[in-house]
Structures are given as structure tokens and as C-alpha cells.
Amino acid sequence: MARKRKNRTHLKGEQKAAAASSNVPKSFVIKHGQVGSSLTQLTRDVRKVMEPNTASRLKERARNKLKDFLTMAPALQVTHLLAFTLTDVAPSLRIVRLSNGPTLSFRIERYSLVKDVMHASRKAKSLGRVEYLSPPLLVLASFPPPSPTTPPHLNLVMKAFQTLFPPLAPHSLSLSSARRIVLVSYNAERGTIDWRHFRITVKPYGVSKRVRRVLDGAAGVVPDLSNEKDVADFVLRRKGEGASDGYESAASSASSVGGDDGDAVSLADDYVGRNNKKGQKRAVRLDEIGPRMELRLVKITEGVPGKEGAVIFHEFVKKSKTELAAQKADHAAKLKLRKERREEQERNVQRKKALAGKGIVDEEAEDEDEGEDEEEEEGGSDGYEDAGWDEDEEISEGEVSEEGESGDESETTEGRPPAKKARYKGKR
């Protein structure tokens, strides 16, 4: 007898806690339209930034449209959609808050991929999978404080970026889970927003680089002392200086590692790395790992793509109060018409159900449905392919024959059996 296979349907540990938390934002990072290889790689890099609360293995197909992702997102509890596309002017990024908006459209002025940032860095280290198991910390910098003179759209931009990442809870945050930082800074001179991605590194404070190399070195690594007369020459002498030069002072060694005292912190809990225990004084540094983007806000609209509402902000188009009032009235009229059509459709559905219960066929409703079907077939707005007529099929002589066209009057006699149905022969 075969063993019964058990299907596990429950979650354990952190997965169960993550599934239970409903306030964690989730995102789709996609590209749509014809884009090049560089923008495709930028999409993958941004997915790495948004991990673990994003669909990192999402694959887009050529026939997929933006509407497909908007329809699928609520079922997967996705709260944000980041869509990259290529226009005639420059690449663009749209951040959509699901499922009611708003939609923020940015133009990407400049960007650098992860591999570009790594090649430009002298001490580039590739990240492992551990760093991406926890979401990054968000830092908003150089945004003007709320005031009557502050443009109102900047506050909306700040809230849009804040909702992209999980809220920060200092009392419940584990220190070892803080591995990455996303810096979103506002450049007032250029009117752009800089997006940068950093890794948090913790190093010993107050020791020279050579001593730190010994402390942080791998097990079994012995420093090369063949060219030194004394161990003090290796520990205290500055790099590249001969024996006649002076030794490294305590101030210079501290500044070479941690800068001033403002960079040194006492660890509130154990952190990753060797000797990073609670209470130890360490220097905290940020190493950029990419990607890097310079964004210019172009437009903010209500709603989502396909159901966009009024324009809240536009960088290049300015309208008067009269034009804004006319636009608002037009939008209200469209909403009213959409509501009336939805209510009429619901009334038709209820009427059909009532008539179906009584066994009565509503001919008017059928005529309306046929008219709607014809319009849908002509417009093709729903995206369904019409089966159409198969040109390879052949009609048998039973449907249209010369005998049927001759108009034999004997067909009207009561004793004659009814005509047979048409037979179709398809090519095999």
C-alpha cells in the first residue's frame, strides 16, 4: 500500500508572522513597452532594492499590459506598482498606489546600475542573500518642512516614498536586521530627487588600519612581517612610509577609521560581524551599492492608469482657475455617467434573474445583450479573440442546396419530416 502524502498548508516561524502582518507594503517592479537592455537591468536592480517584499522573479511578457498587473495586484495584496518605460525624451518611472491612486510620474534624468557603482568603487564587495532578507531603512533628506510657502506636491511625494517601505519601529526593530539604507534626497537647486542605495558597515573605532586588518581578517591569516624589524613597525607605521619616518599617532589612527567622535556609536545590541557585541564602540559607515537615479517629478494624477482622475500637479502645464474648474466638472460628469451605467447594468441583472425564476424570457434584454455583443466584437475592447469563421471548414450540401433554392411547395405539407440540420466538414 502506498504511503499517504501529507501536504503542509501551514506556515512556520517568520513566514507566519510576515503573512499575518497586513501593514507591510508589497510591490510590483515591472517594465512595459519596448525598452533596452540597460533599462531592463535597472528594473532588476530596483527589485533587489525592494526585497523581500516584492515579486523578485516576476516575468513580463510582450502581450502583457499594464491593466493585467493592476487587475492581479489586489488578489496578491500588492500595494504599489513601479513601472519603467522608455519614451522619446527619456526613461520614465511611474509609482502607482493601489488600488485608488494617486499616480506619480517621474522622468529619469540620469541613472547608474549596480555594476556601474561597483566598478567605480575601490572597495566594492558583492552582497550576499542575507542582506536582502530584511527590508531597507528609508531616509528622507533635504525636503523642506511643511509650511505655507512649501509646495504642496512635495508633501505628497514624501508620503509616497514613505509608504513604499515598511514603517520604522525603533522599539521592536532588531539591530541585526538593519543592513541597508535607501536615501531619497531632494535637490532644491535642480528640482530633482536623488535615489541612492547603501549598505551599512560597522568597523572598529580607534585602531589603525593594520590592526583592524588583523582583527577583521579571516581565521588562519598571518600578517607578513618579513620586511619589518619589530612588530611595532607593522602596527604603528603609516602605510607607504619608511623606517626613518614617524609612527602613526592615536588621533590619526582614530581619524583614519572612524573620523570624528560623531561617527562612533555604542552598539545597543549584538550586530553582525566579528567582535560586534553589545556596548562596544564602533564606527558606522555607508557603502553605496547602487542603483542610483536622479528623478524629476512630471505629473501627479488621481486614480490609477486607465482610471485616472484630475491632475493634481504638472511640471510643464499650468492651468488657470477657470480651466481647472472646467476639468473638474468634466471629470465629475464622467464619474456620474459611469455610475449610472453601473446602476443600469445591476438593474438589468436583477430583472433577468427575476424573469428567469418565473420562466419568462425577456426579449428586450436579449436584444440589448445582442447589441452589446456586436459592439464588443466590433470594438474588441475586452481583449478576447473572436473565434470567427474557419475558412478551412466546408459546408455540406444539406444546408444550402439547389433543391432548397428551387422552392419546392411540398415542403409545407404536414406529413413531411423536418429538414435536417447543416453538417460541417472540416479539413483533417
C-alpha positions as CSV (number, residue, x, y, z in Angstrom):
1,M,0.0,0.0,0.0
2,A,1.4,3.4,-1.0
3,R,2.2,5.9,1.7
4,K,-0.2,8.8,2.1
5,R,1.5,12.0,1.2
6,K,0.9,14.9,3.5
7,N,0.5,18.4,2.1
8,R,1.7,21.1,4.5
9,T,-0.6,24.1,4.4
10,H,0.6,25.9,7.5
11,L,3.4,28.4,7.8
12,K,6.1,28.4,10.4
13,G,8.2,31.0,12.2
14,E,8.9,34.2,10.5
15,Q,6.8,33.3,7.4
16,K,3.7,33.0,9.5
17,A,4.4,36.3,11.2
18,A,5.0,38.0,7.9
19,A,1.8,36.6,6.4
20,A,-0.1,37.9,9.4
21,S,1.2,41.4,9.2
22,S,-1.1,43.4,6.9
23,N,0.7,46.8,7.2
24,V,3.7,45.7,5.3
25,P,3.7,47.2,1.8
26,K,4.3,44.9,-1.2
27,S,5.2,46.0,-4.7
28,F,5.5,45.0,-8.3
29,V,8.5,46.4,-10.2
30,I,7.9,45.9,-13.9
31,K,8.9,47.3,-17.3
32,H,6.4,47.7,-20.1
33,G,6.7,48.6,-23.7
34,Q,9.9,48.4,-25.8
35,V,12.9,49.1,-23.5
36,G,16.5,48.4,-24.0
37,S,18.8,46.1,-22.0
38,S,20.1,48.9,-19.8
39,L,16.6,49.8,-18.6
40,T,15.8,46.1,-18.1
41,Q,18.8,45.7,-15.9
42,L,17.7,48.8,-13.9
43,T,14.3,47.1,-13.3
44,R,16.1,44.1,-11.9
45,D,18.3,46.3,-9.7
46,V,15.3,48.1,-8.2
47,R,13.7,44.8,-7.5
48,K,16.7,43.9,-5.4
49,V,16.3,47.2,-3.5
50,M,12.7,46.5,-2.7
51,E,13.3,42.9,-1.5
52,P,12.0,41.0,0.4
53,N,8.5,42.5,-0.1
54,T,8.4,42.4,-3.8
55,A,8.0,39.9,-6.6
56,S,11.7,39.3,-7.4
57,R,11.0,36.6,-10.0
58,L,8.2,38.3,-11.8
59,K,8.4,37.9,-15.6
60,E,6.7,40.2,-18.1
61,R,5.6,39.0,-21.5
62,A,5.3,41.0,-24.6
63,R,1.5,40.7,-24.7
64,N,1.1,41.8,-21.0
65,K,-0.4,45.2,-20.5
66,L,-0.4,47.5,-17.5
67,K,-4.0,46.6,-16.9
68,D,-3.1,43.0,-16.3
69,F,-0.9,43.8,-13.4
70,L,-3.5,46.3,-12.0
71,T,-6.1,43.5,-12.1
72,M,-3.9,40.9,-10.5
73,A,-2.4,43.1,-7.7
74,P,-5.3,43.2,-5.3
75,A,-5.6,39.4,-5.1
76,L,-1.9,39.2,-4.1
77,Q,-2.2,42.1,-1.6
78,V,0.2,44.3,-3.6
79,T,0.1,47.9,-2.6
80,H,2.4,49.6,-5.0
81,L,3.3,49.3,-8.7
82,L,6.6,50.7,-10.1
83,A,6.6,50.7,-13.9
84,F,9.6,51.6,-16.0
85,T,9.1,52.6,-19.7
86,L,11.1,54.3,-22.4
87,T,9.7,57.5,-24.1
88,D,11.0,59.6,-26.9
89,V,12.5,62.1,-24.4
90,A,14.0,59.9,-21.6
91,P,13.2,56.9,-19.5
92,S,10.3,57.3,-17.1
93,L,9.1,55.8,-13.8
94,R,5.6,55.7,-12.6
95,I,4.8,54.9,-8.9
96,V,1.1,53.8,-8.6
97,R,-0.6,53.5,-5.2
98,L,-3.0,50.7,-5.4
99,S,-5.8,50.4,-5.7
100,N,-7.2,54.0,-5.7
101,G,-4.1,56.1,-6.5
102,P,-2.5,58.5,-6.8
103,T,-0.1,58.0,-9.6
104,L,3.3,59.8,-9.6
105,S,5.1,60.1,-12.9
106,F,8.9,60.8,-12.9
107,R,11.4,61.4,-15.7
108,I,14.7,59.6,-15.1
109,E,17.3,62.3,-15.8
110,R,20.3,60.1,-15.0
111,Y,20.9,56.6,-13.6
112,S,23.6,54.2,-12.7
113,L,23.3,50.4,-12.5
114,V,24.7,48.3,-9.7
115,K,27.5,47.1,-11.8
116,D,28.5,50.7,-12.7
117,V,28.6,51.7,-9.0
118,M,30.7,48.6,-8.1
119,H,33.2,49.3,-10.9
120,A,33.6,52.9,-9.7
121,S,34.2,51.8,-6.1
122,R,37.7,50.8,-5.0
123,K,36.5,48.6,-2.2
124,A,33.4,47.0,-3.8
125,K,32.1,43.9,-2.2
126,S,29.2,41.9,-3.6
127,L,26.2,41.4,-1.3
128,G,25.0,38.0,-0.3
129,R,21.5,36.8,0.2
130,V,21.5,37.6,3.9
131,E,21.4,41.4,3.3
132,Y,18.2,41.1,1.3
133,L,16.2,39.1,3.8
134,S,15.2,42.3,5.7
135,P,13.8,45.4,4.1
136,P,15.9,48.6,3.9
137,L,15.6,51.6,6.1
138,L,14.3,54.7,4.4
139,V,16.0,58.1,4.9
140,L,14.4,61.3,3.6
141,A,16.8,64.2,3.4
142,S,16.7,67.9,2.3
143,F,13.0,68.0,1.9
144,P,11.6,71.4,3.1
145,P,9.4,71.2,6.3
146,P,5.7,71.7,5.9
147,S,4.9,75.4,5.8
148,P,2.6,77.8,3.9
149,T,5.4,78.5,1.4
150,T,6.2,74.8,0.8
151,P,4.8,73.4,-2.5
152,P,2.0,71.0,-1.6
153,H,3.1,68.4,-4.0
154,L,6.4,67.8,-2.1
155,N,4.5,66.6,0.9
156,L,2.6,64.1,-1.3
157,V,5.9,62.9,-2.8
158,M,7.3,62.3,0.7
159,K,4.3,60.3,1.7
160,A,4.5,58.3,-1.5
161,F,8.1,57.2,-0.7
162,Q,7.3,56.6,2.9
163,T,4.5,54.1,2.0
164,L,6.9,52.2,-0.3
165,F,8.8,50.7,2.7
166,P,7.6,49.2,6.0
167,P,7.2,51.7,8.8
168,L,10.2,52.0,11.2
169,A,9.5,50.8,14.7
170,P,12.7,51.6,16.8
171,H,11.4,49.7,19.9
172,S,10.7,46.5,18.1
173,L,13.4,46.7,15.4
174,S,16.2,44.1,15.6
175,L,19.6,45.8,15.2
176,S,21.0,42.9,13.2
177,S,18.2,43.3,10.6
178,A,19.3,46.8,9.7
179,R,21.6,46.0,6.8
180,R,20.7,48.5,4.1
181,I,19.5,52.1,3.6
182,V,17.6,53.8,0.8
183,L,18.4,57.5,0.7
184,V,15.8,59.8,-1.0
185,S,17.0,63.4,-1.0
186,Y,15.6,66.5,-2.6
187,N,17.9,68.8,-4.6
188,A,16.3,72.2,-4.4
189,E,18.7,73.8,-7.0
190,R,17.9,71.3,-9.8
191,G,14.4,70.5,-8.6
192,T,15.1,66.7,-8.7
193,I,15.0,63.8,-6.3
194,D,18.1,61.6,-5.8
195,W,17.6,57.9,-5.1
196,R,20.6,56.0,-3.7
197,H,21.1,52.6,-2.1
198,F,23.7,52.0,0.7
199,R,25.0,49.1,2.8
200,I,25.6,49.6,6.5
201,T,29.1,48.5,7.7
202,V,30.4,48.5,11.2
203,K,34.1,48.7,11.9
204,P,36.3,49.0,15.0
205,Y,36.9,52.5,16.2
206,G,40.2,54.0,17.5
207,V,42.6,51.5,15.9
208,S,44.8,51.7,12.9
209,K,44.0,50.1,9.6
210,R,46.7,47.5,10.1
211,V,45.4,46.4,13.5
212,R,41.9,46.4,12.1
213,R,43.1,44.2,9.3
214,V,44.4,41.7,11.8
215,L,41.2,41.9,13.9
216,D,38.8,41.6,10.9
217,G,41.0,39.1,9.0
218,A,39.9,35.6,8.3
219,A,40.9,32.8,10.6
220,G,44.4,31.4,9.9
221,V,45.6,34.6,8.1
222,V,49.1,35.6,9.4
223,P,50.4,39.1,8.5
224,D,53.6,39.4,6.5
225,L,56.4,40.6,8.9
226,S,59.4,39.6,6.7
227,N,60.3,43.2,5.9
228,E,59.8,44.5,9.5
229,K,62.4,44.6,12.2
230,D,59.9,44.9,15.0
231,V,56.2,44.3,15.3
232,A,55.8,47.9,16.3
233,D,56.9,48.9,12.8
234,F,54.0,46.9,11.3
235,V,51.4,48.2,13.8
236,L,52.3,51.9,14.2
237,R,54.0,52.9,10.9
238,R,51.8,54.5,8.3
239,K,51.4,52.8,5.1
240,G,54.0,53.6,2.4
241,E,56.4,55.3,4.9
242,G,60.0,54.2,5.5
243,A,61.7,53.4,8.8
244,S,63.1,56.9,9.2
245,D,59.6,58.4,9.3
246,G,57.5,58.8,12.4
247,Y,54.8,56.5,13.6
248,E,51.1,56.9,13.4
249,S,49.5,58.8,16.3
250,A,46.4,57.9,18.2
251,A,44.5,60.8,16.7
252,S,45.5,59.9,13.1
253,S,44.6,56.3,13.6
254,A,41.2,57.1,15.0
255,S,40.5,59.6,12.2
256,S,41.6,57.0,9.6
257,V,39.0,54.6,10.8
258,G,36.0,56.4,12.3
259,G,36.5,60.1,11.5
260,D,35.5,62.2,14.5
261,D,33.7,61.2,17.6
262,G,30.3,61.8,16.0
263,D,30.8,58.7,13.8
264,A,31.3,56.4,16.7
265,V,28.4,54.8,18.4
266,S,27.9,52.3,21.2
267,L,26.1,49.2,19.9
268,A,22.7,48.8,21.6
269,D,22.6,45.1,20.7
270,D,24.8,42.5,19.1
271,Y,25.4,43.2,15.4
272,V,26.7,41.0,12.5
273,G,30.5,40.7,12.2
274,R,33.3,39.7,14.4
275,N,33.5,41.2,17.9
276,N,30.5,43.5,17.3
277,K,29.0,42.9,20.7
278,K,26.6,44.9,22.8
279,G,28.1,48.0,24.3
280,Q,31.2,48.0,22.0
281,K,32.2,51.3,20.4
282,R,32.1,51.1,16.7
283,A,32.3,53.3,13.6
284,V,29.3,53.1,11.3
285,R,29.9,53.7,7.6
286,L,27.7,53.6,4.5
287,D,29.0,51.9,1.3
288,E,27.0,52.6,-1.8
289,I,25.9,49.5,-3.7
290,G,23.5,51.0,-6.3
291,P,21.4,51.6,-8.2
292,R,21.4,55.4,-8.4
293,M,18.7,57.5,-10.0
294,E,18.0,61.2,-10.5
295,L,14.3,61.7,-10.8
296,R,12.3,64.7,-11.9
297,L,8.6,64.8,-11.0
298,V,6.5,65.5,-14.0
299,K,2.9,64.8,-13.0
300,I,0.7,63.7,-10.2
301,T,-2.8,62.4,-11.0
302,E,-5.7,60.9,-9.0
303,G,-6.6,57.3,-9.6
304,V,-4.6,54.6,-11.4
305,P,-3.6,54.3,-15.1
306,G,-6.8,53.6,-17.1
307,K,-9.0,55.2,-14.5
308,E,-7.1,58.5,-14.0
309,G,-8.9,61.4,-12.5
310,A,-7.9,65.1,-12.0
311,V,-4.3,66.3,-12.4
312,I,-3.0,67.4,-9.0
313,F,0.3,68.7,-10.2
314,H,2.1,69.1,-13.6
315,E,5.6,70.4,-14.1
316,F,5.2,71.8,-17.6
317,V,1.5,72.5,-18.0
318,K,0.0,75.3,-15.9
319,K,-3.8,75.9,-16.0
320,S,-5.9,78.8,-14.8
321,K,-8.7,78.5,-12.2
322,T,-11.3,78.5,-15.0
323,E,-9.6,75.7,-16.8
324,L,-9.2,73.7,-13.6
325,A,-12.9,74.2,-12.8
326,A,-13.9,73.0,-16.3
327,Q,-11.6,70.0,-15.9
328,K,-13.1,69.1,-12.6
329,A,-16.7,69.4,-13.9
330,D,-15.8,67.2,-16.9
331,H,-14.3,64.6,-14.5
332,A,-17.4,64.7,-12.3
333,A,-19.6,64.2,-15.4
334,K,-17.6,61.1,-16.4
335,L,-17.9,59.7,-12.9
336,K,-21.6,60.3,-12.9
337,L,-22.1,58.6,-16.3
338,R,-20.0,55.7,-15.2
339,K,-22.1,55.3,-12.0
340,E,-25.4,55.5,-14.0
341,R,-24.2,52.8,-16.4
342,R,-23.2,50.5,-13.5
343,E,-26.6,51.0,-11.8
344,E,-28.4,50.3,-15.0
345,Q,-26.4,47.1,-15.5
346,E,-27.2,46.0,-12.0
347,R,-30.9,46.6,-12.6
348,N,-30.8,44.6,-15.8
349,V,-29.1,41.7,-14.0
350,Q,-31.8,41.7,-11.2
351,R,-34.6,41.9,-13.8
352,K,-33.2,38.9,-15.7
353,K,-32.9,36.9,-12.5
354,A,-36.5,37.6,-11.6
355,L,-37.7,36.7,-15.1
356,A,-35.6,33.5,-15.1
357,G,-37.2,32.4,-11.8
358,K,-40.7,32.8,-13.4
359,G,-39.6,31.0,-16.6
360,I,-40.2,34.1,-18.8
361,V,-37.7,35.2,-21.4
362,D,-37.1,38.9,-21.7
363,E,-36.8,39.6,-25.4
364,E,-35.8,43.2,-24.9
365,A,-33.0,42.3,-22.6
366,E,-31.8,39.7,-25.1
367,D,-31.9,42.3,-27.9
368,E,-29.8,44.6,-25.7
369,D,-27.3,41.9,-24.9
370,E,-27.0,41.0,-28.6
371,G,-26.4,44.7,-29.4
372,E,-23.8,44.9,-26.7
373,D,-22.1,41.7,-28.0
374,E,-22.0,43.1,-31.5
375,E,-20.4,46.3,-30.2
376,E,-17.8,44.3,-28.2
377,E,-17.0,42.2,-31.3
378,E,-16.5,45.3,-33.4
379,G,-14.5,47.3,-30.8
380,G,-12.7,44.3,-29.2
381,S,-12.2,46.4,-26.1
382,D,-12.2,43.4,-23.7
383,G,-9.3,41.7,-25.4
384,Y,-11.0,38.5,-26.2
385,E,-10.3,36.9,-29.6
386,D,-13.3,36.2,-31.7
387,A,-13.4,32.6,-32.8
388,G,-14.8,33.8,-36.2
389,W,-15.5,31.6,-39.2
390,D,-13.0,28.9,-40.0
391,E,-12.0,29.4,-43.6
392,D,-10.9,25.8,-43.8
393,E,-14.4,24.5,-43.0
394,E,-16.7,23.4,-45.8
395,I,-20.4,23.4,-45.8
396,S,-22.2,20.2,-46.8
397,E,-24.9,20.1,-49.4
398,G,-27.5,19.6,-46.7
399,E,-27.6,23.3,-45.7
400,V,-27.8,25.2,-49.0
401,S,-28.6,23.1,-52.0
402,E,-30.1,23.6,-55.3
403,E,-33.2,21.6,-54.2
404,G,-33.7,24.1,-51.3
405,E,-33.4,27.0,-53.7
406,S,-35.9,25.5,-56.1
407,G,-38.7,26.4,-53.7
408,D,-40.5,23.0,-53.7
409,E,-44.0,23.6,-52.4
410,S,-44.2,20.1,-51.0
411,E,-42.1,21.2,-48.0
412,T,-45.1,22.8,-46.5
413,T,-47.1,19.6,-46.2
414,E,-47.7,18.2,-42.7
415,G,-46.5,14.7,-43.5
416,R,-43.0,15.7,-44.5
417,P,-40.4,15.4,-41.7
418,P,-38.5,18.5,-40.6
419,A,-35.3,19.4,-42.5
420,K,-32.1,18.1,-41.2
421,K,-29.5,20.4,-39.6
422,A,-26.5,21.6,-41.6
423,R,-23.4,19.5,-41.4
424,Y,-19.9,21.0,-41.4
425,K,-16.9,19.2,-42.7
426,G,-13.5,20.5,-41.6
427,K,-10.2,19.7,-43.2
428,R,-8.3,17.0,-41.5
